[in-house]
Amino acid sequence: MPIVPIVIGYYPAPVWRSHVAITISSPLYAADDQQGTDKQTAQALTKALAASLLQGLIE
């Protein structure tokens, strides 16, 4: 099952009537980050998700 990173950015801040930008990134698959153990796989997938979310904030 894919994990789809979605970033929601509020500009200038998350207050009433702020502008909203939504970024939907490419899906991530656990099979792409398969490691030796389930824990290592979860850590690799979490790292990939964090990187994708941060990239979405930059865009």
PyMOL commands that set and color helices and strands:
alter all, ss='L'
color gray80, all
select helices_A, chain A and resi 30-33+38-58
alter helices_A, ss='H'
color red, helices_A
select strands_A, chain A and resi 6-11+19-24
alter strands_A, ss='S'
color yellow, strands_A
deselect
rebuild
show_as cartoon
